[in-house]
Amino acid sequence: MGYRKPKRKPSTPWKVIRRCMIFFTTICIIPVVLVLFVTSDQYLRPMRGHRLGLRPEMDFYSDGSMYLRNYNSTVVQKRLEERKRYLKQACNNFGLDIIGNDSLHKPNSWEFLVNKKYHLVWCNVFKAASTSWMYNFNLLAGYSPKFLQQTKLVPLSLARQRYPRPSLSQLKTAFNNSVSFVIVRHPFERLLSAYRDKFQFAIPHAYHRKLGMEIVEKYRPKMQKRTKWPTFPEFVMYLIDAVKNSQPLDMHWTPITEFCTPCLFDFDVIAHMETLQEDQEYIIQKANLQNVIRAEWKNPGRGSTSDQIKMYFSQLTQAQILQLYHIYRYDFELFNYSFQGYLELGKLDSDPSTLLNAINLKDVPRPVASSHAQSNLLNIVMQNVSLQVPNH
């Protein structure tokens, strides 16, 4: 065997230095690892929720399925039952539960989707979680998630291929053996959402882009150069004139009272956008669809709603805001939404009497007993008129 030269052992001082370096490196790394471990779930969970279009109160089971944290079905059920009672009383007070021939008293089955397989009936109110539930109904119709993600076809067109518009008799039959629901939203928030989506963020060459150009052409002074889409006041002027001239309204801003005629159908659930996560979780469980669809939010709004309301409604005059209330007055009343605070956002009218002339006060709905919505509307108007009258 050949002779091997023995390895030279490091000197004792070098050993000490190396061990100290390893020790201090470990001491520095461990806190970093611990911080990453502790905070990873804090940061990743909101990212997952955003990717799926979920609200913060949504969480995940270990298998990846999701659930609503702190969901109390008993509390939700009581709230929904109270909404039904309130709606029934309001409909009776305003005489909207009597069948007639006008748009408020004639049952409108045109906008409903009826899924016979899963016994689910929905009136599709646009700008009230319609994107999310159109997706759900297309899933229930047999379209795959991959197809719905990749297709360029309009979701409503896809849905109508599987859900023909029901006749009134067909819809009444479906109501007898299905879970029926409608999702509602504060009328002014819904209107603003429709304006921003269909005009401010309009798709090029779409119908609403063309309509926007027509509104600008009619309501904008020739010398003014602003955006290519109509401003919010220009859109409101167009809407007020359309109602005055008895022109049909676009489905995205037609009042829900006329769109779904809720006084003429006995909905199981009146869901509100303000409590949407809990309300739609209740719908899914009541229809036994937990393993089929999920409580998702596909198209959340852009920015803070309260900030948007202030920014856009402050561009209107008080007379215009009052005229808008007149258009959506029954949506305010039937679903117990408040008009309080909106009139104050508007610009003062040069002539104080304009406020009183802006709305036909004899047509203002009679308030429901214990209503928190419009019982003092006339007082609000008179108060704002008195604030504009100069002291002599």
Secondary structure as a PSIPRED ss2 file (coil, helix, strand):
# PSIPRED VFORMAT (PSIPRED V4.0)

   1 M C   1.000  0.000  0.000
   2 G C   1.000  0.000  0.000
   3 Y C   1.000  0.000  0.000
   4 R C   1.000  0.000  0.000
   5 K C   1.000  0.000  0.000
   6 P C   1.000  0.000  0.000
   7 K C   1.000  0.000  0.000
   8 R C   1.000  0.000  0.000
   9 K C   1.000  0.000  0.000
  10 P C   1.000  0.000  0.000
  11 S C   1.000  0.000  0.000
  12 T H   0.000  1.000  0.000
  13 P H   0.000  1.000  0.000
  14 W H   0.000  1.000  0.000
  15 K H   0.000  1.000  0.000
  16 V H   0.000  1.000  0.000
  17 I H   0.000  1.000  0.000
  18 R H   0.000  1.000  0.000
  19 R H   0.000  1.000  0.000
  20 C H   0.000  1.000  0.000
  21 M H   0.000  1.000  0.000
  22 I H   0.000  1.000  0.000
  23 F H   0.000  1.000  0.000
  24 F H   0.000  1.000  0.000
  25 T H   0.000  1.000  0.000
  26 T H   0.000  1.000  0.000
  27 I H   0.000  1.000  0.000
  28 C H   0.000  1.000  0.000
  29 I H   0.000  1.000  0.000
  30 I H   0.000  1.000  0.000
  31 P H   0.000  1.000  0.000
  32 V H   0.000  1.000  0.000
  33 V H   0.000  1.000  0.000
  34 L H   0.000  1.000  0.000
  35 V H   0.000  1.000  0.000
  36 L H   0.000  1.000  0.000
  37 F H   0.000  1.000  0.000
  38 V H   0.000  1.000  0.000
  39 T H   0.000  1.000  0.000
  40 S H   0.000  1.000  0.000
  41 D H   0.000  1.000  0.000
  42 Q H   0.000  1.000  0.000
  43 Y H   0.000  1.000  0.000
  44 L H   0.000  1.000  0.000
  45 R H   0.000  1.000  0.000
  46 P H   0.000  1.000  0.000
  47 M H   0.000  1.000  0.000
  48 R H   0.000  1.000  0.000
  49 G H   0.000  1.000  0.000
  50 H H   0.000  1.000  0.000
  51 R H   0.000  1.000  0.000
  52 L H   0.000  1.000  0.000
  53 G C   1.000  0.000  0.000
  54 L C   1.000  0.000  0.000
  55 R C   1.000  0.000  0.000
  56 P C   1.000  0.000  0.000
  57 E C   1.000  0.000  0.000
  58 M E   0.000  0.000  1.000
  59 D E   0.000  0.000  1.000
  60 F E   0.000  0.000  1.000
  61 Y C   1.000  0.000  0.000
  62 S C   1.000  0.000  0.000
  63 D C   1.000  0.000  0.000
  64 G C   1.000  0.000  0.000
  65 S C   1.000  0.000  0.000
  66 M E   0.000  0.000  1.000
  67 Y E   0.000  0.000  1.000
  68 L E   0.000  0.000  1.000
  69 R C   1.000  0.000  0.000
  70 N C   1.000  0.000  0.000
  71 Y C   1.000  0.000  0.000
  72 N C   1.000  0.000  0.000
  73 S H   0.000  1.000  0.000
  74 T H   0.000  1.000  0.000
  75 V H   0.000  1.000  0.000
  76 V H   0.000  1.000  0.000
  77 Q H   0.000  1.000  0.000
  78 K H   0.000  1.000  0.000
  79 R H   0.000  1.000  0.000
  80 L H   0.000  1.000  0.000
  81 E H   0.000  1.000  0.000
  82 E H   0.000  1.000  0.000
  83 R H   0.000  1.000  0.000
  84 K H   0.000  1.000  0.000
  85 R H   0.000  1.000  0.000
  86 Y H   0.000  1.000  0.000
  87 L H   0.000  1.000  0.000
  88 K H   0.000  1.000  0.000
  89 Q H   0.000  1.000  0.000
  90 A H   0.000  1.000  0.000
  91 C H   0.000  1.000  0.000
  92 N H   0.000  1.000  0.000
  93 N H   0.000  1.000  0.000
  94 F C   1.000  0.000  0.000
  95 G C   1.000  0.000  0.000
  96 L C   1.000  0.000  0.000
  97 D C   1.000  0.000  0.000
  98 I C   1.000  0.000  0.000
  99 I C   1.000  0.000  0.000
 100 G C   1.000  0.000  0.000
 101 N C   1.000  0.000  0.000
 102 D C   1.000  0.000  0.000
 103 S C   1.000  0.000  0.000
 104 L C   1.000  0.000  0.000
 105 H C   1.000  0.000  0.000
 106 K C   1.000  0.000  0.000
 107 P C   1.000  0.000  0.000
 108 N C   1.000  0.000  0.000
 109 S C   1.000  0.000  0.000
 110 W C   1.000  0.000  0.000
 111 E C   1.000  0.000  0.000
 112 F E   0.000  0.000  1.000
 113 L E   0.000  0.000  1.000
 114 V E   0.000  0.000  1.000
 115 N E   0.000  0.000  1.000
 116 K C   1.000  0.000  0.000
 117 K C   1.000  0.000  0.000
 118 Y C   1.000  0.000  0.000
 119 H C   1.000  0.000  0.000
 120 L E   0.000  0.000  1.000
 121 V E   0.000  0.000  1.000
 122 W E   0.000  0.000  1.000
 123 C E   0.000  0.000  1.000
 124 N C   1.000  0.000  0.000
 125 V C   1.000  0.000  0.000
 126 F C   1.000  0.000  0.000
 127 K C   1.000  0.000  0.000
 128 A C   1.000  0.000  0.000
 129 A C   1.000  0.000  0.000
 130 S H   0.000  1.000  0.000
 131 T H   0.000  1.000  0.000
 132 S H   0.000  1.000  0.000
 133 W H   0.000  1.000  0.000
 134 M H   0.000  1.000  0.000
 135 Y H   0.000  1.000  0.000
 136 N H   0.000  1.000  0.000
 137 F H   0.000  1.000  0.000
 138 N H   0.000  1.000  0.000
 139 L H   0.000  1.000  0.000
 140 L H   0.000  1.000  0.000
 141 A C   1.000  0.000  0.000
 142 G C   1.000  0.000  0.000
 143 Y C   1.000  0.000  0.000
 144 S C   1.000  0.000  0.000
 145 P H   0.000  1.000  0.000
 146 K H   0.000  1.000  0.000
 147 F H   0.000  1.000  0.000
 148 L H   0.000  1.000  0.000
 149 Q H   0.000  1.000  0.000
 150 Q H   0.000  1.000  0.000
 151 T C   1.000  0.000  0.000
 152 K C   1.000  0.000  0.000
 153 L C   1.000  0.000  0.000
 154 V C   1.000  0.000  0.000
 155 P H   0.000  1.000  0.000
 156 L H   0.000  1.000  0.000
 157 S H   0.000  1.000  0.000
 158 L H   0.000  1.000  0.000
 159 A H   0.000  1.000  0.000
 160 R H   0.000  1.000  0.000
 161 Q H   0.000  1.000  0.000
 162 R H   0.000  1.000  0.000
 163 Y C   1.000  0.000  0.000
 164 P C   1.000  0.000  0.000
 165 R C   1.000  0.000  0.000
 166 P C   1.000  0.000  0.000
 167 S C   1.000  0.000  0.000
 168 L H   0.000  1.000  0.000
 169 S H   0.000  1.000  0.000
 170 Q H   0.000  1.000  0.000
 171 L H   0.000  1.000  0.000
 172 K H   0.000  1.000  0.000
 173 T H   0.000  1.000  0.000
 174 A H   0.000  1.000  0.000
 175 F H   0.000  1.000  0.000
 176 N H   0.000  1.000  0.000
 177 N C   1.000  0.000  0.000
 178 S C   1.000  0.000  0.000
 179 V E   0.000  0.000  1.000
 180 S E   0.000  0.000  1.000
 181 F E   0.000  0.000  1.000
 182 V E   0.000  0.000  1.000
 183 I E   0.000  0.000  1.000
 184 V E   0.000  0.000  1.000
 185 R C   1.000  0.000  0.000
 186 H C   1.000  0.000  0.000
 187 P H   0.000  1.000  0.000
 188 F H   0.000  1.000  0.000
 189 E H   0.000  1.000  0.000
 190 R H   0.000  1.000  0.000
 191 L H   0.000  1.000  0.000
 192 L H   0.000  1.000  0.000
 193 S H   0.000  1.000  0.000
 194 A H   0.000  1.000  0.000
 195 Y H   0.000  1.000  0.000
 196 R H   0.000  1.000  0.000
 197 D H   0.000  1.000  0.000
 198 K H   0.000  1.000  0.000
 199 F H   0.000  1.000  0.000
 200 Q H   0.000  1.000  0.000
 201 F C   1.000  0.000  0.000
 202 A C   1.000  0.000  0.000
 203 I C   1.000  0.000  0.000
 204 P C   1.000  0.000  0.000
 205 H C   1.000  0.000  0.000
 206 A C   1.000  0.000  0.000
 207 Y H   0.000  1.000  0.000
 208 H H   0.000  1.000  0.000
 209 R H   0.000  1.000  0.000
 210 K H   0.000  1.000  0.000
 211 L H   0.000  1.000  0.000
 212 G H   0.000  1.000  0.000
 213 M H   0.000  1.000  0.000
 214 E H   0.000  1.000  0.000
 215 I H   0.000  1.000  0.000
 216 V H   0.000  1.000  0.000
 217 E H   0.000  1.000  0.000
 218 K H   0.000  1.000  0.000
 219 Y H   0.000  1.000  0.000
 220 R C   1.000  0.000  0.000
 221 P C   1.000  0.000  0.000
 222 K C   1.000  0.000  0.000
 223 M C   1.000  0.000  0.000
 224 Q C   1.000  0.000  0.000
 225 K C   1.000  0.000  0.000
 226 R C   1.000  0.000  0.000
 227 T C   1.000  0.000  0.000
 228 K C   1.000  0.000  0.000
 229 W C   1.000  0.000  0.000
 230 P C   1.000  0.000  0.000
 231 T C   1.000  0.000  0.000
 232 F H   0.000  1.000  0.000
 233 P H   0.000  1.000  0.000
 234 E H   0.000  1.000  0.000
 235 F H   0.000  1.000  0.000
 236 V H   0.000  1.000  0.000
 237 M H   0.000  1.000  0.000
 238 Y H   0.000  1.000  0.000
 239 L H   0.000  1.000  0.000
 240 I H   0.000  1.000  0.000
 241 D H   0.000  1.000  0.000
 242 A H   0.000  1.000  0.000
 243 V H   0.000  1.000  0.000
 244 K H   0.000  1.000  0.000
 245 N C   1.000  0.000  0.000
 246 S C   1.000  0.000  0.000
 247 Q C   1.000  0.000  0.000
 248 P C   1.000  0.000  0.000
 249 L C   1.000  0.000  0.000
 250 D C   1.000  0.000  0.000
 251 M C   1.000  0.000  0.000
 252 H C   1.000  0.000  0.000
 253 W C   1.000  0.000  0.000
 254 T C   1.000  0.000  0.000
 255 P C   1.000  0.000  0.000
 256 I H   0.000  1.000  0.000
 257 T H   0.000  1.000  0.000
 258 E H   0.000  1.000  0.000
 259 F H   0.000  1.000  0.000
 260 C C   1.000  0.000  0.000
 261 T C   1.000  0.000  0.000
 262 P C   1.000  0.000  0.000
 263 C C   1.000  0.000  0.000
 264 L C   1.000  0.000  0.000
 265 F C   1.000  0.000  0.000
 266 D C   1.000  0.000  0.000
 267 F C   1.000  0.000  0.000
 268 D C   1.000  0.000  0.000
 269 V E   0.000  0.000  1.000
 270 I E   0.000  0.000  1.000
 271 A E   0.000  0.000  1.000
 272 H E   0.000  0.000  1.000
 273 M H   0.000  1.000  0.000
 274 E H   0.000  1.000  0.000
 275 T H   0.000  1.000  0.000
 276 L H   0.000  1.000  0.000
 277 Q H   0.000  1.000  0.000
 278 E H   0.000  1.000  0.000
 279 D H   0.000  1.000  0.000
 280 Q H   0.000  1.000  0.000
 281 E H   0.000  1.000  0.000
 282 Y H   0.000  1.000  0.000
 283 I H   0.000  1.000  0.000
 284 I H   0.000  1.000  0.000
 285 Q H   0.000  1.000  0.000
 286 K H   0.000  1.000  0.000
 287 A C   1.000  0.000  0.000
 288 N C   1.000  0.000  0.000
 289 L C   1.000  0.000  0.000
 290 Q C   1.000  0.000  0.000
 291 N C   1.000  0.000  0.000
 292 V C   1.000  0.000  0.000
 293 I C   1.000  0.000  0.000
 294 R C   1.000  0.000  0.000
 295 A C   1.000  0.000  0.000
 296 E C   1.000  0.000  0.000
 297 W C   1.000  0.000  0.000
 298 K C   1.000  0.000  0.000
 299 N C   1.000  0.000  0.000
 300 P C   1.000  0.000  0.000
 301 G C   1.000  0.000  0.000
 302 R C   1.000  0.000  0.000
 303 G C   1.000  0.000  0.000
 304 S C   1.000  0.000  0.000
 305 T H   0.000  1.000  0.000
 306 S H   0.000  1.000  0.000
 307 D H   0.000  1.000  0.000
 308 Q H   0.000  1.000  0.000
 309 I H   0.000  1.000  0.000
 310 K H   0.000  1.000  0.000
 311 M H   0.000  1.000  0.000
 312 Y H   0.000  1.000  0.000
 313 F H   0.000  1.000  0.000
 314 S C   1.000  0.000  0.000
 315 Q C   1.000  0.000  0.000
 316 L C   1.000  0.000  0.000
 317 T E   0.000  0.000  1.000
 318 Q H   0.000  1.000  0.000
 319 A H   0.000  1.000  0.000
 320 Q H   0.000  1.000  0.000
 321 I H   0.000  1.000  0.000
 322 L H   0.000  1.000  0.000
 323 Q H   0.000  1.000  0.000
 324 L H   0.000  1.000  0.000
 325 Y H   0.000  1.000  0.000
 326 H H   0.000  1.000  0.000
 327 I H   0.000  1.000  0.000
 328 Y C   1.000  0.000  0.000
 329 R H   0.000  1.000  0.000
 330 Y H   0.000  1.000  0.000
 331 D H   0.000  1.000  0.000
 332 F H   0.000  1.000  0.000
 333 E H   0.000  1.000  0.000
 334 L H   0.000  1.000  0.000
 335 F C   1.000  0.000  0.000
 336 N C   1.000  0.000  0.000
 337 Y C   1.000  0.000  0.000
 338 S C   1.000  0.000  0.000
 339 F C   1.000  0.000  0.000
 340 Q C   1.000  0.000  0.000
 341 G C   1.000  0.000  0.000
 342 Y C   1.000  0.000  0.000
 343 L H   0.000  1.000  0.000
 344 E H   0.000  1.000  0.000
 345 L H   0.000  1.000  0.000
 346 G C   1.000  0.000  0.000
 347 K E   0.000  0.000  1.000
 348 L C   1.000  0.000  0.000
 349 D C   1.000  0.000  0.000
 350 S C   1.000  0.000  0.000
 351 D C   1.000  0.000  0.000
 352 P C   1.000  0.000  0.000
 353 S H   0.000  1.000  0.000
 354 T H   0.000  1.000  0.000
 355 L H   0.000  1.000  0.000
 356 L H   0.000  1.000  0.000
 357 N H   0.000  1.000  0.000
 358 A C   1.000  0.000  0.000
 359 I C   1.000  0.000  0.000
 360 N C   1.000  0.000  0.000
 361 L H   0.000  1.000  0.000
 362 K H   0.000  1.000  0.000
 363 D H   0.000  1.000  0.000
 364 V C   1.000  0.000  0.000
 365 P C   1.000  0.000  0.000
 366 R C   1.000  0.000  0.000
 367 P C   1.000  0.000  0.000
 368 V C   1.000  0.000  0.000
 369 A C   1.000  0.000  0.000
 370 S C   1.000  0.000  0.000
 371 S C   1.000  0.000  0.000
 372 H C   1.000  0.000  0.000
 373 A C   1.000  0.000  0.000
 374 Q C   1.000  0.000  0.000
 375 S C   1.000  0.000  0.000
 376 N C   1.000  0.000  0.000
 377 L H   0.000  1.000  0.000
 378 L H   0.000  1.000  0.000
 379 N H   0.000  1.000  0.000
 380 I H   0.000  1.000  0.000
 381 V H   0.000  1.000  0.000
 382 M H   0.000  1.000  0.000
 383 Q H   0.000  1.000  0.000
 384 N H   0.000  1.000  0.000
 385 V H   0.000  1.000  0.000
 386 S H   0.000  1.000  0.000
 387 L H   0.000  1.000  0.000
 388 Q H   0.000  1.000  0.000
 389 V C   1.000  0.000  0.000
 390 P C   1.000  0.000  0.000
 391 N C   1.000  0.000  0.000
 392 H C   1.000  0.000  0.000
